[in-house]
Amino acid sequence: MKRVLIVDDSRVARRMLKNMLETSGYEVVAEAINGKEGFELYKKLSPDVVTMDITMPELNGLEALAQIREFDPDAKVIVISAAGQDEKQKEALGLGAFKFITKPYENEDILNAIKEC
């Protein structure tokens, strides 16, 4: 069973992701409300997959992605962010994101990306 860390500053977004992942048989090991907390939890818990929002306080998703990948070059991070961010998408993939999924997303897009990790 894959262990997932959810990083998103929106409580609603985290809850929706968590419900969908747990219903699909994944273990959500933790939830972080910003990139700084996400990076700390990644170091502590070593999840199999991270879902990462981009726009967050304290440390945004791209900065957190860069720190996670520097700490663990094999980290699997799926960036989930609002549509219309082509530059951010290029940057995220350039920093080593496994996938970039735009909100609003289809549950299947997330589940397929996690399966591919």
MIZA-74759 format. One record per residue: residue number from 0; residue in three letters; x, y, z of N, C-alpha, C in turn. Coordinates in pm, 1 decimal. Example, Ala and Ser with C-alpha at 12.3 -4.5 7.8 and 13.67 -1.06 7.14 Angstrom:
2
i;aa;n.X;n.Y;n.Z;ca.X;ca.Y;ca.Z;c.X;c.Y;c.Z
0;ALA;1319.0;-569.0;780.0;1230.0;-450.0;780.0;1320.0;-330.0;780.0
1;SER;1285.0;-225.0;708.0;1367.0;-106.0;714.0;1290.0;3.0;787.0
REM end
This chain:
117
i;aa;n.X;n.Y;n.Z;ca.X;ca.Y;ca.Z;c.X;c.Y;c.Z
0;MET;83.8;-118.2;0.0;0.0;0.0;0.0;88.6;124.9;0.0
1;LYS;63.5;215.1;-92.2;144.0;336.4;-97.9;103.8;434.2;11.3
2;ARG;205.8;496.9;69.8;185.3;594.9;176.3;196.9;734.3;115.4
3;VAL;96.1;818.0;140.3;87.8;948.6;74.3;90.4;1062.3;176.1
4;LEU;165.8;1167.6;143.1;167.3;1291.3;219.7;94.8;1396.7;135.7
5;ILE;-4.7;1461.7;194.0;-80.7;1566.1;124.1;-32.6;1702.6;173.1
6;VAL;8.7;1788.8;79.5;53.3;1924.0;115.0;-34.7;2024.4;41.0
7;ASP;-120.9;2092.9;115.8;-212.2;2191.2;56.8;-262.4;2281.6;169.0
8;ASP;-268.0;2411.6;142.7;-312.5;2503.3;248.3;-464.5;2507.5;262.4
9;SER;-536.0;2443.4;171.0;-682.5;2440.5;178.0;-731.3;2315.8;252.1
10;ARG;-800.5;2337.6;363.4;-852.6;2225.0;441.2;-948.2;2140.8;357.0
11;VAL;-1032.4;2207.8;277.6;-1129.3;2137.1;192.4;-1057.0;2050.8;89.2
12;ALA;-955.0;2107.0;26.7;-879.5;2031.4;-74.3;-812.9;1908.9;-11.0
13;ARG;-754.9;1928.3;108.5;-691.2;1814.4;177.1;-792.8;1706.8;210.0
14;ARG;-908.5;1747.6;261.7;-1010.8;1650.2;300.2;-1059.0;1571.3;178.6
15;MET;-1082.2;1640.6;66.5;-1129.4;1571.8;-54.2;-1025.9;1471.2;-104.3
16;LEU;-900.5;1513.3;-105.8;-793.2;1423.3;-149.6;-780.7;1303.9;-56.0
17;LYS;-780.9;1331.8;73.5;-765.8;1225.1;172.8;-877.9;1122.2;160.3
18;ASN;-1001.6;1169.3;150.9;-1115.2;1076.4;137.0;-1100.7;990.6;12.1
19;MET;-1065.2;1053.8;-99.6;-1052.9;980.0;-224.8;-939.8;877.4;-216.6
20;LEU;-826.5;916.3;-159.7;-711.6;825.0;-151.4;-739.6;708.3;-57.3
21;GLU;-796.2;738.0;59.6;-823.9;629.9;154.9;-930.6;535.1;102.0
22;THR;-1029.4;588.3;33.6;-1132.9;503.7;-26.9;-1071.6;411.2;-131.8
23;SER;-962.7;458.9;-195.4;-896.6;380.5;-300.4;-785.8;290.9;-246.1
24;GLY;-773.3;284.4;-112.2;-679.2;190.3;-53.1;-540.5;244.9;-22.2
25;TYR;-523.3;375.8;-30.0;-393.6;434.0;4.7;-394.7;480.9;149.2
26;GLU;-276.9;487.7;208.4;-264.3;536.8;345.3;-214.9;681.1;341.0
27;VAL;-292.7;773.0;395.7;-248.2;911.8;405.7;-173.0;922.5;538.3
28;VAL;-39.6;938.0;529.6;42.8;936.7;650.6;40.3;1070.2;723.7
29;ALA;14.6;1179.1;650.4;8.4;1310.4;714.2;-44.4;1413.4;615.3
30;GLU;-83.3;1527.8;670.4;-126.4;1641.8;590.5;-47.4;1762.6;637.2
31;ALA;0.1;1842.6;543.1;73.9;1964.6;576.1;0.5;2084.4;518.2
32;ILE;7.1;2197.1;590.4;-65.8;2315.9;545.9;21.3;2414.1;468.4
33;ASN;151.6;2385.7;456.6;238.4;2467.8;372.6;362.6;2386.6;335.3
34;GLY;442.9;2443.2;245.9;559.6;2370.7;197.5;663.0;2341.5;303.7
35;LYS;679.7;2434.5;398.3;777.7;2415.4;505.4;740.5;2292.5;588.0
36;GLU;613.5;2286.1;629.2;565.8;2171.3;706.1;573.7;2043.4;621.4
37;GLY;542.0;2056.1;492.5;548.1;1940.6;402.6;688.2;1881.9;394.9
38;PHE;788.1;1969.6;384.4;926.4;1922.5;376.9;968.3;1854.1;506.9
39;GLU;932.7;1914.7;619.9;966.7;1854.9;750.1;901.9;1716.5;765.1
40;LEU;774.2;1707.1;726.9;703.8;1578.4;736.8;763.0;1475.9;640.0
41;TYR;805.2;1521.6;521.9;867.0;1429.2;426.3;992.3;1367.3;487.9
42;LYS;1077.3;1451.6;547.3;1202.4;1401.2;607.3;1172.2;1302.2;719.3
43;LYS;1068.2;1330.0;795.9;1034.5;1246.3;911.6;966.8;1115.0;871.4
44;LEU;877.0;1119.7;772.1;790.0;1005.0;742.4;828.2;925.3;617.2
45;SER;910.2;981.9;529.4;947.9;915.2;403.4;828.4;852.3;330.9
46;PRO;728.3;931.8;293.3;613.8;875.1;222.1;653.9;828.0;81.5
47;ASP;572.8;742.3;22.2;600.1;694.4;-113.8;569.4;801.9;-216.9
48;VAL;467.2;881.5;-188.8;420.3;983.1;-283.3;379.5;1108.1;-205.3
49;VAL;402.3;1225.1;-267.9;357.3;1352.8;-210.7;265.3;1419.5;-311.5
50;THR;149.9;1468.5;-265.7;68.7;1556.2;-350.4;95.6;1697.3;-300.3
51;MET;126.5;1789.0;-392.8;174.6;1921.7;-355.9;99.0;2031.4;-429.8
52;ASP;36.8;2120.0;-352.4;-21.5;2240.9;-409.5;93.8;2338.3;-435.9
53;ILE;72.3;2440.9;-519.3;180.4;2537.3;-543.0;165.3;2662.1;-455.9
54;THR;47.4;2723.5;-460.0;29.7;2851.2;-391.5;-3.6;2828.4;-244.4
55;MET;98.4;2848.8;-159.6;81.7;2828.7;-15.3;166.7;2930.3;59.1
56;PRO;129.7;2960.9;183.4;210.6;3053.6;262.9;340.4;2988.1;311.7
57;GLU;430.6;3068.2;355.4;557.1;3029.4;417.3;658.1;2971.9;318.7
58;LEU;624.5;2865.2;252.2;712.1;2804.5;151.6;617.9;2749.5;45.5
59;ASN;628.6;2800.5;-78.4;532.6;2752.9;-178.5;568.6;2612.8;-228.1
60;GLY;480.9;2555.9;-306.5;497.2;2417.8;-350.4;620.8;2393.3;-434.2
61;LEU;659.7;2492.3;-517.0;779.0;2474.2;-599.9;904.5;2474.4;-513.6
62;GLU;908.8;2563.1;-414.7;1024.3;2566.3;-323.7;1032.1;2437.6;-242.9
63;ALA;916.9;2390.6;-195.3;913.8;2265.5;-118.6;954.6;2147.0;-206.5
64;LEU;905.9;2146.3;-330.6;942.6;2040.2;-425.4;1094.6;2037.0;-442.8
65;ALA;1154.9;2155.1;-461.7;1300.1;2161.5;-479.7;1372.4;2107.1;-356.7
66;GLN;1326.3;2142.6;-236.9;1391.2;2094.8;-113.9;1375.6;1943.5;-97.8
67;ILE;1256.0;1893.2;-126.2;1231.1;1749.0;-114.0;1319.6;1672.1;-211.7
68;ARG;1327.6;1719.6;-336.2;1407.4;1649.5;-437.4;1556.8;1658.3;-406.8
69;GLU;1599.4;1767.6;-344.6;1739.7;1779.8;-304.9;1770.3;1681.8;-191.6
70;PHE;1676.3;1669.7;-98.4;1690.7;1577.6;14.7;1684.0;1432.7;-33.1
71;ASP;1592.5;1405.0;-127.4;1571.5;1269.9;-179.3;1546.4;1277.2;-329.6
72;PRO;1652.2;1257.9;-410.7;1639.3;1268.5;-556.6;1536.1;1171.1;-616.4
73;ASP;1499.6;1067.0;-542.1;1402.2;969.7;-592.3;1259.2;1000.7;-547.9
74;ALA;1239.1;1111.4;-478.8;1105.9;1146.4;-427.6;1005.0;1157.2;-541.8
75;LYS;885.4;1105.6;-517.6;776.3;1112.7;-615.7;678.0;1220.6;-569.1
76;VAL;678.5;1333.8;-638.9;591.9;1445.6;-602.3;496.9;1474.8;-718.3
77;ILE;368.0;1472.2;-688.3;265.8;1506.3;-786.8;215.0;1645.3;-751.4
78;VAL;237.9;1740.9;-840.5;193.6;1878.1;-816.6;50.2;1892.3;-865.5
79;ILE;-35.2;1945.6;-778.2;-176.4;1966.2;-811.6;-204.4;2113.6;-791.4
80;SER;-231.4;2185.0;-902.1;-251.1;2328.6;-888.2;-353.9;2380.1;-987.7
81;ALA;-395.9;2504.0;-965.7;-500.3;2563.4;-1049.1;-458.4;2571.6;-1195.3
82;ALA;-556.4;2561.4;-1283.7;-531.2;2568.5;-1427.3;-475.6;2706.2;-1463.4
83;GLY;-418.0;2715.9;-1582.9;-368.1;2843.8;-1630.3;-232.6;2880.2;-1574.4
84;GLN;-157.3;2781.7;-1533.0;-24.2;2809.5;-1478.4;82.4;2737.7;-1560.2
85;ASP;85.7;2766.4;-1690.4;179.4;2696.2;-1778.8;324.4;2711.8;-1734.7
86;GLU;361.0;2833.8;-1694.8;498.0;2857.2;-1649.2;528.8;2773.0;-1525.7
87;LYS;433.1;2770.2;-1432.8;451.1;2692.4;-1309.9;463.2;2544.0;-1343.0
88;GLN;384.8;2499.3;-1441.1;390.7;2358.5;-1480.3;529.9;2324.8;-1532.4
89;LYS;582.4;2409.3;-1621.7;717.5;2385.6;-1675.7;820.3;2385.2;-1562.7
90;GLU;806.0;2481.4;-1471.6;900.8;2492.2;-1360.5;893.5;2368.4;-1271.0
91;ALA;771.1;2325.1;-1239.0;752.6;2208.0;-1152.7;814.8;2083.6;-1215.6
92;LEU;788.3;2061.5;-1343.1;844.4;1943.8;-1410.1;996.3;1956.2;-1420.2
93;GLY;1045.4;2079.4;-1440.0;1189.2;2102.7;-1445.1;1256.9;2073.8;-1311.3
94;LEU;1183.3;2096.8;-1201.9;1236.8;2070.4;-1068.0;1225.7;1923.1;-1029.0
95;GLY;1162.1;1843.9;-1115.3;1155.5;1700.6;-1088.7;1020.5;1648.8;-1043.1
96;ALA;915.0;1729.2;-1059.5;781.3;1678.6;-1026.5;752.8;1556.8;-1113.6
97;PHE;688.9;1456.2;-1055.3;655.1;1335.4;-1130.5;544.4;1365.7;-1231.6
98;LYS;446.3;1444.6;-1188.1;331.7;1481.2;-1272.5;281.6;1617.0;-1228.3
99;PHE;215.5;1687.1;-1319.6;148.9;1813.4;-1286.4;2.1;1796.1;-1324.2
100;ILE;-85.4;1807.2;-1226.7;-229.0;1789.7;-1250.4;-298.7;1921.0;-1216.9
101;THR;-383.8;1966.8;-1309.1;-450.8;2094.7;-1285.9;-583.6;2076.6;-1213.7
102;LYS;-612.9;2172.1;-1124.5;-743.2;2177.0;-1056.3;-838.3;2253.7;-1147.3
103;PRO;-964.4;2222.2;-1152.4;-1024.7;2105.3;-1087.3;-981.7;1977.9;-1160.4
104;TYR;-959.6;1872.3;-1085.2;-910.3;1748.3;-1143.4;-1017.0;1639.4;-1136.3
105;GLU;-993.8;1536.7;-1216.4;-1075.5;1415.4;-1207.8;-1002.7;1322.2;-1110.8
106;ASN;-1076.6;1254.3;-1024.2;-1013.4;1161.2;-929.6;-922.2;1061.5;-1000.4
107;GLU;-966.2;1015.6;-1117.1;-887.6;917.1;-1193.0;-748.1;969.3;-1226.5
108;ASP;-737.7;1101.3;-1255.3;-607.2;1158.9;-1290.1;-509.2;1141.3;-1174.3
109;ILE;-557.3;1167.9;-1053.7;-471.8;1155.4;-935.0;-438.1;1008.3;-910.6
110;LEU;-540.1;922.5;-912.9;-518.4;780.1;-884.6;-423.9;717.1;-986.7
111;ASN;-438.8;753.9;-1114.7;-349.8;699.2;-1217.4;-206.5;747.1;-1196.0
112;ALA;-190.3;873.6;-1159.8;-55.2;927.8;-1136.0;11.9;855.4;-1019.6
113;ILE;-64.7;829.6;-912.8;-6.9;759.7;-797.0;29.9;616.4;-834.6
114;LYS;-55.6;551.8;-914.4;-23.5;415.3;-959.1;106.3;413.8;-1038.5
115;GLU;126.5;516.9;-1122.0;246.3;522.9;-1208.0;374.1;547.0;-1127.7
116;CYS;362.5;607.6;-1010.3;482.2;641.6;-930.5;562.9;517.1;-894.2
REM end
